[in-house]
Amino acid sequence: MAESAATGLTLLQDGLVIDGTGGPGWPGDVLLQGDRIVAMGEGLRHRLPAGIDVAEVDVIDCRGKVIAPGFIDVHTHDDATLLRDPACLPKVSQGITTVVTGNCGISLAPYRVAQAKPPLTLLGADSFLHATMDDYRVAVDAAQPALNVAALVGHTTLRFAAMQTLDKAATPDELAHMGALLDACMQAGAHGLSSGLFYEEAFAAPAEEVTALARVVARHGGVYATHLRSEMQAIVEAMHEAGDTAFEAGVPLVISHHKCAGPANWGRTLETLPLIDALAGRQDIALDVYPYVAGSTVLREDLVDGVIDVLLTWSDTHPEVTGRLLADVAKEWGVDQKEACRRLQPGGACYFQMQEADVERVIAHPRSMIGSDGLPHDRHPHPRLWGAFPRVFARYWRERKLITLEQAVHKMTGMTARNMRIADRGQLRVGAMADVVVFDPATIADTATYDKPKSISVGIERVFVNGALAFRNDGNQANDGKPEVLARAGRMLTRAAR
C-alpha cells in the first residue's frame, strides 16, 4: 500500500527507537494513526490495537535506522520565509518538524509597516504585514507550511511598534503600549518574549524595561529568550543582567546561541558555563547553540577587527561581492576592512569569531539545545540554515564522540519542547503528536558548506509532521530518486499550559 494512504495508518517497524527523553534507545516499532502516535513496542505488526487490520497499514522497514521525535529548531528566523516558501525544504530536509520563530528580539508580529528598518530586515523589509499575533496565525494557516510554528514575540519589534525613537528607554506610556501588545500576543498563544539587546535598536533599553515586559510573559506562563547585550568582553555582565531580568520577572530564561565571540574571549566558556550552572541553582535556565565557529548577522563595523575572517552573505550596494571574503574585497579596493564594510552597507556576513573548543563545551553542556539560527533571506546564507542538525550527529556524536546518540536527539527534541512550552511534541509516546523522523545513524551528515551553503543533508530518510509524510529522501521515491517535500501539514502551535 502506498505511503500516506487514506487510512492514515503507518507502522515504522524494526528501528532503534530513541524517544527524546534522553533515555537509552530500544529496538521496536512506532504506529502512527492520523496525527497521533497510537502504539509503541516490539512486534506491533502481529499485535495491532483493536480495530486495526494489518492490511490497512503502511509498513515501513526501519532496520538499521533510528526512529526519533521530529527535531525542534529552537532558534530560527523563519517567520517570513515559511509564508513565502511553505515547503520549508532547508528545514524539513534536516528532520526538523517545528521551528521556533521570533528570536533575537525580531518577530513579524505585532507590527505592520511598508518597509521595515534594520535589524528587522533580517526577516525581509517588506514582510511586516501582521499587526497582531492572530493576524500572523491566519497567514500561517493560509500558507500551510510543511512544519509547525511556535512563535516568540520580539522586544525590538515591540519597540518599533510603540516608540518613535529607539535610542532611549521607553517612556511609561510607550512601555504600557508594548505591554498591551505583548499581552495580546500571549493571549493568542505566543510562547514568550525574545530580546536582541546586542542590536542598536534595543541596546538603549535598560534592564528594567525588559523586566517589565517579561512580567507580562510570566502571567501567561511563557519563556524569555535573549540575544545577550554582549557576547564579547562584557559577556559575564550581560549574562548576569539576563539572569536577573528573568529571575525578577519570574520567567524561565533561554540564552540564545551561547558563544564567547572574538579571539580575546576564546576559552571563556570555562567561565560562562559554570555561571549558567550557578544561576540554575535559583532559576529555570537553558541555552541554545549552533554547531559552527562562525556566526552570521547584518554587516557591522564593530565586528570587523581585521583578525577574523568575514564572509559576505549579501550587500545591497555591491551585490557582486556576495560569497567573498571582506579582506579580499578590501584589498581589491585598496582600503581597510572597516572602510570596505561601510561601503557595502547595508549587507550581511558570516563572522568566524568562535573557537572550536568553546563550541564543543557548549554543545556538551547538559542544558544546551540545538538551534540553526539560519538567515533564509541571505543570498549566500550560512550553511547552518541547511545543515545544523545533521552536523551535530556527524561531527559531535559520530566523529568526536562528544555526546551520545540519545543526548543528541534529546537536545533537539524533548529538552526543547519542555523549555519552550511546546505540548505533545519532542517525545515518542502513545498519545503524542506524530512528528517523527527516520534517519540512518551511519550516514547522517551535513553537506552544506560556506562555499556551497544551499545543499541538502544526507541520511534523513523520512519526516512525518502531524502524521503526514512531509519529506522523503531514501533513494526509492518516484521522483528520479530526488529528495521531495510531500504533504504540508504544519500548524501554528499555541503555548502549553504550565
C-alpha positions as CSV (number, residue, x, y, z in Angstrom):
1,M,0.0,0.0,0.0
2,A,1.3,3.5,-0.9
3,E,2.5,5.7,1.9
4,S,0.1,8.5,3.1
5,A,-2.8,6.3,2.2
6,A,-6.3,7.3,3.1
7,T,-6.3,5.1,6.2
8,G,-3.6,7.3,7.8
9,L,-2.0,4.3,9.4
10,T,1.8,3.9,9.2
11,L,3.9,1.4,11.1
12,L,7.6,2.2,11.5
13,Q,9.0,-1.2,12.0
14,D,12.2,-2.7,13.5
15,G,14.1,0.6,14.1
16,L,16.1,1.8,17.0
17,V,13.5,3.9,18.9
18,I,15.1,6.9,20.6
19,D,12.2,8.6,22.3
20,G,13.6,12.1,23.0
21,T,13.7,11.8,26.8
22,G,17.4,11.2,26.9
23,G,17.0,7.6,27.9
24,P,18.5,4.7,26.1
25,G,17.2,3.6,22.7
26,W,15.5,0.3,22.2
27,P,14.6,-1.9,19.2
28,G,11.0,-1.7,18.2
29,D,8.1,-0.2,16.3
30,V,6.0,3.0,16.3
31,L,2.5,3.1,14.9
32,L,1.0,6.4,13.6
33,Q,-2.7,6.9,13.1
34,G,-3.9,10.2,11.8
35,D,-1.9,12.9,13.6
36,R,-1.1,10.8,16.7
37,I,1.2,8.0,17.9
38,V,-1.2,5.2,18.9
39,A,1.2,2.3,19.8
40,M,4.8,1.6,20.5
41,G,6.6,-1.7,21.2
42,E,8.1,-4.7,19.6
43,G,6.4,-6.9,17.0
44,L,3.5,-4.5,16.6
45,R,2.6,-5.9,13.2
46,H,1.4,-9.1,14.9
47,R,-0.5,-7.4,17.8
48,L,-2.0,-4.2,16.5
49,P,-4.5,-2.3,18.6
50,A,-8.1,-3.5,18.4
51,G,-10.0,-2.4,15.3
52,I,-6.8,-2.1,13.1
53,D,-6.3,-4.5,10.3
54,V,-2.7,-5.1,9.2
55,A,-3.9,-4.8,5.6
56,E,-4.7,-1.2,6.1
57,V,-1.3,-0.3,7.5
58,D,1.6,1.1,5.5
59,V,4.6,-0.8,6.9
60,I,8.0,0.8,6.6
61,D,11.1,-1.2,7.2
62,C,13.3,0.8,9.6
63,R,16.1,-1.8,10.1
64,G,19.4,-0.1,10.7
65,K,17.6,3.2,11.1
66,V,16.7,5.5,14.1
67,I,13.1,6.4,14.8
68,A,13.1,9.6,16.7
69,P,10.8,12.6,17.5
70,G,10.8,15.3,14.9
71,F,13.5,17.8,15.6
72,I,12.6,21.2,17.0
73,D,14.7,24.1,15.8
74,V,14.8,26.3,18.9
75,H,16.3,29.3,17.3
76,T,15.2,30.4,13.8
77,H,14.4,33.5,11.8
78,D,11.9,31.6,9.6
79,D,9.0,33.9,10.4
80,A,8.5,35.2,6.9
81,T,10.1,32.6,4.7
82,L,7.7,29.9,5.8
83,L,4.9,32.0,4.5
84,R,6.7,32.7,1.1
85,D,8.2,29.2,0.7
86,P,5.9,26.9,2.7
87,A,7.7,23.8,1.5
88,C,10.4,24.8,4.0
89,L,12.9,22.4,2.3
90,P,16.0,23.7,4.2
91,K,14.4,22.6,7.5
92,V,12.3,19.5,6.8
93,S,15.3,18.0,4.9
94,Q,17.2,18.1,8.2
95,G,14.4,16.3,10.1
96,I,13.0,19.5,11.6
97,T,9.3,19.4,12.2
98,T,8.8,22.5,14.3
99,V,10.6,25.9,14.2
100,V,10.6,28.5,17.0
101,T,10.4,31.9,15.4
102,G,10.7,35.5,16.6
103,N,14.2,35.1,18.1
104,C,16.8,37.9,18.9
105,G,14.0,40.4,19.6
106,I,12.8,40.3,16.0
107,S,9.3,38.9,15.2
108,L,6.9,39.7,12.4
109,A,4.0,40.3,14.8
110,P,2.8,42.6,16.2
111,Y,4.0,45.2,13.7
112,R,2.7,46.4,10.3
113,V,4.8,48.7,8.1
114,A,5.5,49.0,4.4
115,Q,9.3,48.9,4.7
116,A,11.0,47.8,7.9
117,K,14.3,49.1,9.1
118,P,17.4,47.1,10.3
119,P,17.7,44.8,12.2
120,L,14.1,43.8,11.4
121,T,15.2,43.5,7.8
122,L,16.7,40.1,8.8
123,L,13.2,38.9,8.1
124,G,12.7,40.8,4.9
125,A,12.0,44.5,4.8
126,D,8.6,44.1,3.1
127,S,7.5,41.2,5.4
128,F,5.9,43.1,8.3
129,L,2.2,42.8,7.5
130,H,0.8,41.4,10.7
131,A,-0.4,43.9,13.3
132,T,-1.4,41.1,15.8
133,M,-0.3,37.6,16.5
134,D,-3.8,36.5,15.4
135,D,-3.1,38.1,12.0
136,Y,0.2,36.1,11.8
137,R,-1.7,32.9,12.7
138,V,-4.1,33.5,9.9
139,A,-1.2,33.9,7.5
140,V,0.4,30.7,8.6
141,D,-2.8,28.8,8.3
142,A,-3.3,30.1,4.8
143,A,0.3,29.3,3.7
144,Q,0.0,25.7,5.1
145,P,3.7,25.2,5.8
146,A,5.3,21.8,5.8
147,L,6.3,22.2,9.5
148,N,4.9,23.5,12.8
149,V,5.5,27.1,14.1
150,A,5.9,28.2,17.7
151,A,6.2,32.0,17.9
152,L,8.1,34.2,20.3
153,V,7.4,38.0,20.4
154,G,10.3,40.2,19.7
155,H,11.2,43.1,22.1
156,T,12.7,45.1,19.2
157,T,9.6,44.6,17.2
158,L,7.5,45.9,20.1
159,R,9.8,48.9,20.3
160,F,9.3,49.7,16.7
161,A,5.6,49.3,17.1
162,A,5.3,51.6,20.2
163,M,8.1,54.1,20.0
164,Q,9.0,57.0,17.7
165,T,12.8,56.9,18.5
166,L,14.7,53.9,19.7
167,D,17.9,55.4,21.1
168,K,16.4,55.8,24.6
169,A,14.5,53.9,27.2
170,A,10.7,53.6,26.6
171,T,8.6,56.2,28.4
172,P,5.9,54.9,30.8
173,D,3.3,55.3,28.1
174,E,5.4,53.6,25.5
175,L,6.2,50.7,27.9
176,A,2.4,50.4,28.6
177,H,1.8,50.2,24.9
178,M,4.4,47.5,24.4
179,G,3.0,45.6,27.4
180,A,-0.5,45.7,25.9
181,L,0.7,44.4,22.5
182,L,2.7,41.7,24.2
183,D,-0.3,40.7,26.4
184,A,-2.5,40.3,23.3
185,C,0.2,38.1,21.6
186,M,0.5,35.9,24.7
187,Q,-3.3,35.6,24.9
188,A,-3.2,34.4,21.2
189,G,-0.8,31.6,22.2
190,A,2.7,33.1,21.7
191,H,5.4,31.1,23.6
192,G,7.2,34.0,25.1
193,L,9.3,37.1,24.7
194,S,12.7,37.4,23.0
195,S,15.2,40.2,23.1
196,G,18.1,41.3,21.0
197,L,19.9,43.8,23.3
198,F,23.0,43.3,21.1
199,Y,21.4,45.4,18.4
200,E,21.5,49.1,18.5
201,E,17.7,49.4,18.2
202,A,17.3,47.6,21.6
203,F,20.6,48.4,23.2
204,A,19.2,51.6,24.8
205,A,16.6,49.7,26.6
206,P,17.5,49.3,30.3
207,A,17.1,46.0,32.1
208,E,14.0,47.5,33.8
209,E,12.2,47.8,30.5
210,V,12.8,44.2,29.6
211,T,11.9,43.0,33.1
212,A,8.5,44.8,32.9
213,L,7.7,43.0,29.7
214,A,9.0,39.7,31.0
215,R,6.5,40.1,33.9
216,V,3.7,40.1,31.3
217,V,5.1,36.8,29.9
218,A,5.2,35.4,33.4
219,R,1.5,36.0,33.9
220,H,0.9,33.7,30.9
221,G,3.4,31.0,31.7
222,G,5.8,31.8,28.8
223,V,9.5,32.0,28.5
224,Y,12.2,34.7,27.9
225,A,14.9,34.1,25.3
226,T,17.7,36.6,24.9
227,H,20.5,37.5,22.5
228,L,22.7,38.9,25.2
229,R,23.7,42.6,25.3
230,S,27.3,41.4,24.8
231,E,28.8,38.1,23.7
232,M,32.3,39.5,23.8
233,Q,34.3,41.3,26.6
234,A,31.2,42.1,28.7
235,I,29.6,38.7,28.4
236,V,29.6,37.8,32.1
237,E,27.9,41.1,32.9
238,A,25.4,40.5,30.2
239,M,24.6,37.0,31.5
240,H,24.1,38.4,35.0
241,E,21.7,41.0,33.5
242,A,19.7,38.4,31.7
243,G,19.6,36.1,34.7
244,D,18.4,38.9,37.0
245,T,15.8,40.1,34.4
246,A,14.3,36.6,34.2
247,F,14.6,35.9,37.9
248,E,12.9,39.2,38.9
249,A,10.1,38.7,36.4
250,G,9.6,35.0,37.4
251,V,10.1,33.5,33.9
252,P,12.3,30.7,32.6
253,L,15.4,32.0,30.7
254,V,17.0,30.8,27.5
255,I,20.3,32.3,26.5
256,S,20.4,32.4,22.7
257,H,23.2,30.9,20.6
258,H,25.6,31.0,23.5
259,K,29.2,31.8,22.5
260,C,32.3,33.7,23.5
261,A,33.0,35.8,20.5
262,G,36.2,37.3,19.4
263,P,39.8,36.0,19.8
264,A,40.2,37.9,23.1
265,N,37.3,35.9,24.6
266,W,38.2,32.4,23.3
267,G,38.2,29.9,26.1
268,R,35.8,31.9,28.3
269,T,33.2,29.2,28.2
270,L,35.3,27.8,31.1
271,E,33.8,30.8,32.9
272,T,30.4,31.2,31.4
273,L,29.2,27.7,31.6
274,P,29.8,27.4,35.3
275,L,28.0,30.7,35.7
276,I,25.0,29.1,34.0
277,D,25.2,26.2,36.4
278,A,25.3,28.6,39.3
279,L,22.3,30.6,38.0
280,A,20.4,27.3,37.6
281,G,20.6,27.0,41.4
282,R,18.0,29.8,41.7
283,Q,16.1,29.8,38.4
284,D,15.0,27.9,35.3
285,I,17.7,28.4,32.7
286,A,18.7,26.8,29.4
287,L,20.7,27.8,26.3
288,D,20.9,27.1,22.7
289,V,23.8,26.6,20.3
290,Y,24.6,26.1,16.6
291,P,27.5,23.7,15.7
292,Y,29.8,26.1,13.9
293,V,32.6,28.5,14.7
294,A,31.1,31.3,12.5
295,G,28.1,33.4,13.4
296,S,26.0,35.4,10.9
297,T,24.2,38.7,11.1
298,V,24.0,42.1,9.4
299,L,27.2,43.8,8.4
300,R,28.5,45.7,11.5
301,E,31.7,47.7,11.5
302,D,32.3,46.9,15.2
303,L,32.5,43.2,14.4
304,V,35.2,43.8,11.8
305,D,38.5,43.6,13.6
306,G,41.0,42.8,10.8
307,V,41.8,39.5,12.5
308,I,38.8,37.1,12.0
309,D,37.6,36.2,8.6
310,V,34.4,37.9,7.4
311,L,32.4,36.1,4.6
312,L,29.9,38.4,2.9
313,T,26.4,37.0,2.6
314,W,24.8,39.9,0.8
315,S,25.2,43.6,0.0
316,D,22.6,45.9,-1.5
317,T,25.2,48.4,-2.7
318,H,27.6,45.8,-4.2
319,P,25.7,42.5,-4.7
320,E,28.6,41.2,-6.8
321,V,30.7,40.6,-3.7
322,T,28.3,38.1,-2.2
323,G,30.2,34.9,-1.2
324,R,33.6,36.6,-1.0
325,L,35.8,37.4,2.0
326,L,35.7,41.0,3.2
327,A,39.5,41.1,3.3
328,D,39.8,40.2,-0.4
329,V,37.3,42.9,-1.3
330,A,39.1,45.5,0.8
331,K,42.5,44.6,-0.8
332,E,40.9,44.8,-4.2
333,W,39.6,48.3,-3.4
334,G,42.7,49.5,-1.8
335,V,41.0,50.3,1.6
336,D,41.0,48.7,5.0
337,Q,38.3,46.3,6.0
338,K,36.3,48.8,8.1
339,E,36.1,51.2,5.1
340,A,35.0,48.3,2.9
341,C,32.4,47.4,5.4
342,R,31.0,50.9,5.3
343,R,30.8,50.9,1.5
344,L,29.0,47.6,1.5
345,Q,26.2,48.7,3.8
346,P,23.5,47.5,4.1
347,G,24.6,43.9,4.0
348,G,25.2,40.7,5.9
349,A,28.1,38.5,6.8
350,C,29.4,35.4,8.5
351,Y,31.9,36.2,11.2
352,F,34.4,33.5,12.1
353,Q,34.5,34.7,15.7
354,M,34.4,31.5,17.8
355,Q,36.9,28.8,18.9
356,E,36.0,25.2,18.3
357,A,36.8,24.2,21.9
358,D,34.2,26.6,23.1
359,V,31.6,25.3,20.7
360,E,32.3,21.8,21.9
361,R,31.9,22.7,25.5
362,V,28.6,24.4,24.9
363,I,27.2,21.5,22.8
364,A,28.2,19.1,25.5
365,H,26.6,21.1,28.3
366,P,23.6,19.3,29.8
367,R,21.4,22.4,29.4
368,S,22.1,23.2,25.8
369,M,19.6,22.7,22.9
370,I,20.4,22.8,19.2
371,G,19.2,25.7,17.0
372,S,20.2,26.6,13.5
373,D,19.9,30.4,13.7
374,G,19.9,30.4,9.9
375,L,19.1,33.6,7.9
376,P,16.9,32.4,5.0
377,H,16.8,35.8,3.3
378,D,20.6,36.0,2.8
379,R,21.6,35.5,-0.8
380,H,24.6,33.3,0.3
381,P,23.5,32.0,3.7
382,H,25.5,30.5,6.5
383,P,25.5,26.7,6.0
384,R,23.7,26.2,9.3
385,L,20.4,27.1,7.5
386,W,20.6,23.7,5.7
387,G,22.9,21.6,7.8
388,A,23.0,22.4,11.5
389,F,21.1,19.3,12.9
390,P,22.7,16.6,10.8
391,R,26.1,18.2,11.5
392,V,25.6,17.6,15.3
393,F,25.2,13.9,14.6
394,A,28.0,13.6,12.1
395,R,30.6,15.8,13.8
396,Y,29.9,15.8,17.5
397,W,28.3,12.4,18.0
398,R,29.8,10.0,15.4
399,E,33.2,11.7,14.8
400,R,34.1,13.4,18.0
401,K,32.0,11.2,20.4
402,L,31.3,14.3,22.4
403,I,27.8,13.3,23.2
404,T,25.8,10.1,22.9
405,L,23.2,9.5,20.2
406,E,20.4,9.7,22.8
407,Q,21.8,13.0,24.1
408,A,22.0,14.5,20.6
409,V,18.3,13.6,20.0
410,H,17.3,14.9,23.4
411,K,18.9,18.3,22.7
412,M,16.8,18.5,19.5
413,T,13.5,17.2,20.9
414,G,12.4,16.6,24.4
415,M,14.5,19.2,26.1
416,T,13.5,21.8,23.6
417,A,9.8,21.0,23.9
418,R,9.9,21.3,27.7
419,N,11.9,24.5,27.7
420,M,9.9,26.2,25.1
421,R,6.4,25.1,26.4
422,I,5.6,23.0,23.3
423,A,2.9,20.4,24.2
424,D,2.7,16.8,23.0
425,R,5.9,17.1,20.8
426,G,9.5,16.2,21.3
427,Q,8.8,12.7,22.6
428,L,7.7,9.4,21.2
429,R,4.9,8.2,23.4
430,V,1.4,6.9,22.9
431,G,-0.9,9.9,22.5
432,A,1.8,12.4,21.4
433,M,1.6,14.2,18.1
434,A,3.0,12.2,15.3
435,D,6.0,14.4,14.5
436,V,8.6,11.7,13.7
437,V,11.9,11.5,11.8
438,V,13.6,8.3,10.5
439,F,17.3,8.6,9.8
440,D,20.4,6.5,9.2
441,P,22.8,6.9,12.0
442,A,25.7,5.6,10.0
443,T,25.3,8.2,7.2
444,I,23.5,11.2,8.6
445,A,25.6,14.3,7.8
446,D,25.5,17.9,6.6
447,T,26.7,18.7,3.1
448,A,26.2,22.5,3.2
449,T,29.5,24.4,3.3
450,Y,30.5,28.1,3.4
451,D,31.3,27.8,-0.4
452,K,28.1,25.9,-1.2
453,P,25.6,26.6,1.6
454,K,22.4,25.5,-0.1
455,S,22.8,21.7,0.0
456,I,20.6,19.0,1.3
457,S,21.9,16.8,4.1
458,V,22.2,13.1,3.8
459,G,20.8,10.3,6.0
460,I,17.4,11.8,6.7
461,E,15.0,9.3,5.1
462,R,11.5,10.2,6.2
463,V,10.0,13.1,8.1
464,F,6.4,13.0,9.4
465,V,4.6,16.2,10.5
466,N,1.3,15.7,12.3
467,G,1.2,12.2,10.9
468,A,1.6,13.2,7.3
469,L,4.8,12.3,5.3
470,A,6.4,15.7,4.8
471,F,9.7,14.7,3.4
472,R,11.3,11.6,1.8
473,N,14.9,11.0,0.7
474,D,15.6,7.3,0.7
475,G,16.5,6.9,-3.0
476,N,13.4,4.9,-3.7
477,Q,10.9,7.6,-4.5
478,A,9.4,8.0,-7.9
479,N,10.8,11.5,-8.5
480,D,14.0,10.2,-10.0
481,G,15.4,9.3,-6.6
482,K,15.5,13.0,-5.6
483,P,14.5,14.4,-2.2
484,E,11.0,15.7,-2.2
485,V,8.6,17.6,0.0
486,L,5.3,15.9,0.1
487,A,2.5,16.8,2.5
488,R,2.3,20.3,4.0
489,A,0.6,19.5,7.3
490,G,2.3,22.0,9.6
491,R,0.4,24.0,12.2
492,M,0.7,27.2,14.2
493,L,1.2,25.9,17.8
494,T,0.0,27.5,21.0
495,R,1.8,27.6,24.2
496,A,1.5,24.6,26.5
497,A,-0.2,25.2,29.9
498,R,2.1,25.5,32.9
